[in-house]
Amino acid sequence: MQDILSQYNSVTESDVTTWFEVGTVSDFPENSGACIKYKTKQIAVYNFVRKNKWYAAQNLCPHKMEMVLSLGMIGDKDGIAKVACPMHKKNFSLEDGSNLNGDDLKIATYPVKIKDGNVYIGFSD
């Protein structure tokens, strides 16, 4: 299990070495998520229209090791954009990946940029 989790490490915009094009803005549902694949990683991409912001995070829920976070409900908890695992209801910050339920589990997050109607996710590998 740890081997799968170890491939996911948060990336900040200053760490980005590769901007990977994942589709056009219209490819992603508003106020919801979709999953893309980058090398061996599954990445959940969220078009959070209500906040006028895009987010990306690992699709793997670290609680039960299921690839389901792109199907989770997005929302806001105390001003922090979050996703709730559709299976276990664990809440993770889309800003920094922290677990908003107070558990030690966290998820990796990635920067997103929109350029000329295309969506790019930043990776550091």
C-alpha positions in Angstrom: 0.0 0.0 0.0 2.8 2.4 0.9 4.3 1.9 -2.6 1.2 3.3 -4.2 1.0 6.3 -1.9 4.7 7.0 -2.2 4.3 8.0 -5.9 2.1 10.9 -4.9 3.9 14.0 -3.6 2.4 17.4 -3.5 3.9 19.9 -6.0 3.9 23.7 -5.6 4.0 26.0 -8.6 7.7 26.8 -7.9 8.5 23.1 -8.0 6.9 22.5 -11.5 9.3 21.1 -14.1 6.5 19.9 -16.5 3.1 21.4 -17.3 1.1 18.5 -18.7 -1.9 19.4 -20.9 -4.9 17.4 -19.7 -7.7 18.7 -22.0 -9.8 21.8 -22.6 -11.9 23.7 -20.1 -15.1 22.2 -21.6 -13.8 18.7 -21.0 -14.3 19.1 -17.3 -17.7 19.3 -15.5 -18.4 22.5 -13.6 -18.3 22.2 -9.7 -17.3 18.5 -10.0 -14.3 16.4 -10.7 -12.8 14.2 -13.5 -9.8 11.8 -13.5 -6.8 12.0 -15.8 -3.7 9.8 -16.0 -0.2 11.1 -15.9 2.4 8.3 -16.3 1.4 5.9 -13.5 -0.6 8.5 -11.5 -4.3 9.0 -11.4 -5.1 12.7 -10.8 -8.5 14.2 -9.9 -9.1 17.5 -11.6 -11.8 19.9 -10.2 -13.3 22.8 -12.0 -14.6 24.7 -8.9 -16.7 27.3 -10.7 -18.3 28.6 -7.5 -14.8 29.6 -6.3 -13.6 30.5 -9.8 -10.6 28.2 -9.2 -9.2 24.9 -10.5 -7.7 22.2 -8.3 -5.8 18.9 -8.9 -5.1 16.1 -6.4 -4.3 12.5 -6.3 -7.3 10.4 -7.1 -6.4 7.8 -4.5 -8.2 8.1 -1.2 -5.5 7.1 1.4 -8.1 5.9 3.9 -9.2 2.7 2.1 -6.8 3.0 -0.9 -9.6 3.4 -3.5 -9.2 5.5 -6.7 -12.4 7.5 -6.1 -11.6 11.2 -5.2 -12.5 12.5 -8.6 -16.1 11.3 -7.9 -16.2 13.1 -4.5 -18.3 16.1 -3.7 -16.5 19.4 -3.6 -17.4 22.1 -1.3 -16.1 24.6 1.3 -15.3 24.1 4.9 -14.5 27.3 6.9 -13.3 29.0 3.6 -11.2 26.0 2.5 -12.0 24.3 -0.8 -12.4 20.6 0.0 -13.3 17.2 -1.5 -15.2 14.5 0.4 -14.4 10.9 -0.4 -17.6 9.4 -1.9 -17.0 6.1 -0.1 -15.8 7.1 3.3 -16.7 10.8 3.7 -13.2 11.8 4.7 -12.7 15.5 3.8 -9.4 16.7 2.3 -8.3 20.2 1.6 -7.9 21.0 -2.1 -5.5 23.8 -1.1 -2.8 21.7 0.7 -4.1 18.1 0.9 -4.6 18.1 4.7 -7.3 16.0 6.2 -10.0 18.3 7.5 -11.4 15.5 9.8 -8.2 15.8 11.9 -6.7 12.4 10.8 -3.1 12.0 9.8 -4.0 11.0 6.3 -3.5 13.6 3.6 -3.5 13.8 -0.2 -1.0 15.2 -2.7 -2.1 18.4 -4.5 -0.9 19.8 -7.8 -1.0 23.3 -9.4 -3.4 23.9 -12.3 -3.2 26.6 -14.9 -5.5 27.5 -17.7 -4.0 28.9 -21.0 -5.9 29.6 -24.2 -8.8 27.4 -23.0 -6.5 24.4 -22.2 -6.0 22.9 -18.7 -2.5 22.0 -17.5 -1.4 20.2 -14.4 2.1 20.9 -12.9 4.4 18.0 -12.0 8.0 18.0 -10.7 9.3 14.8 -12.2 
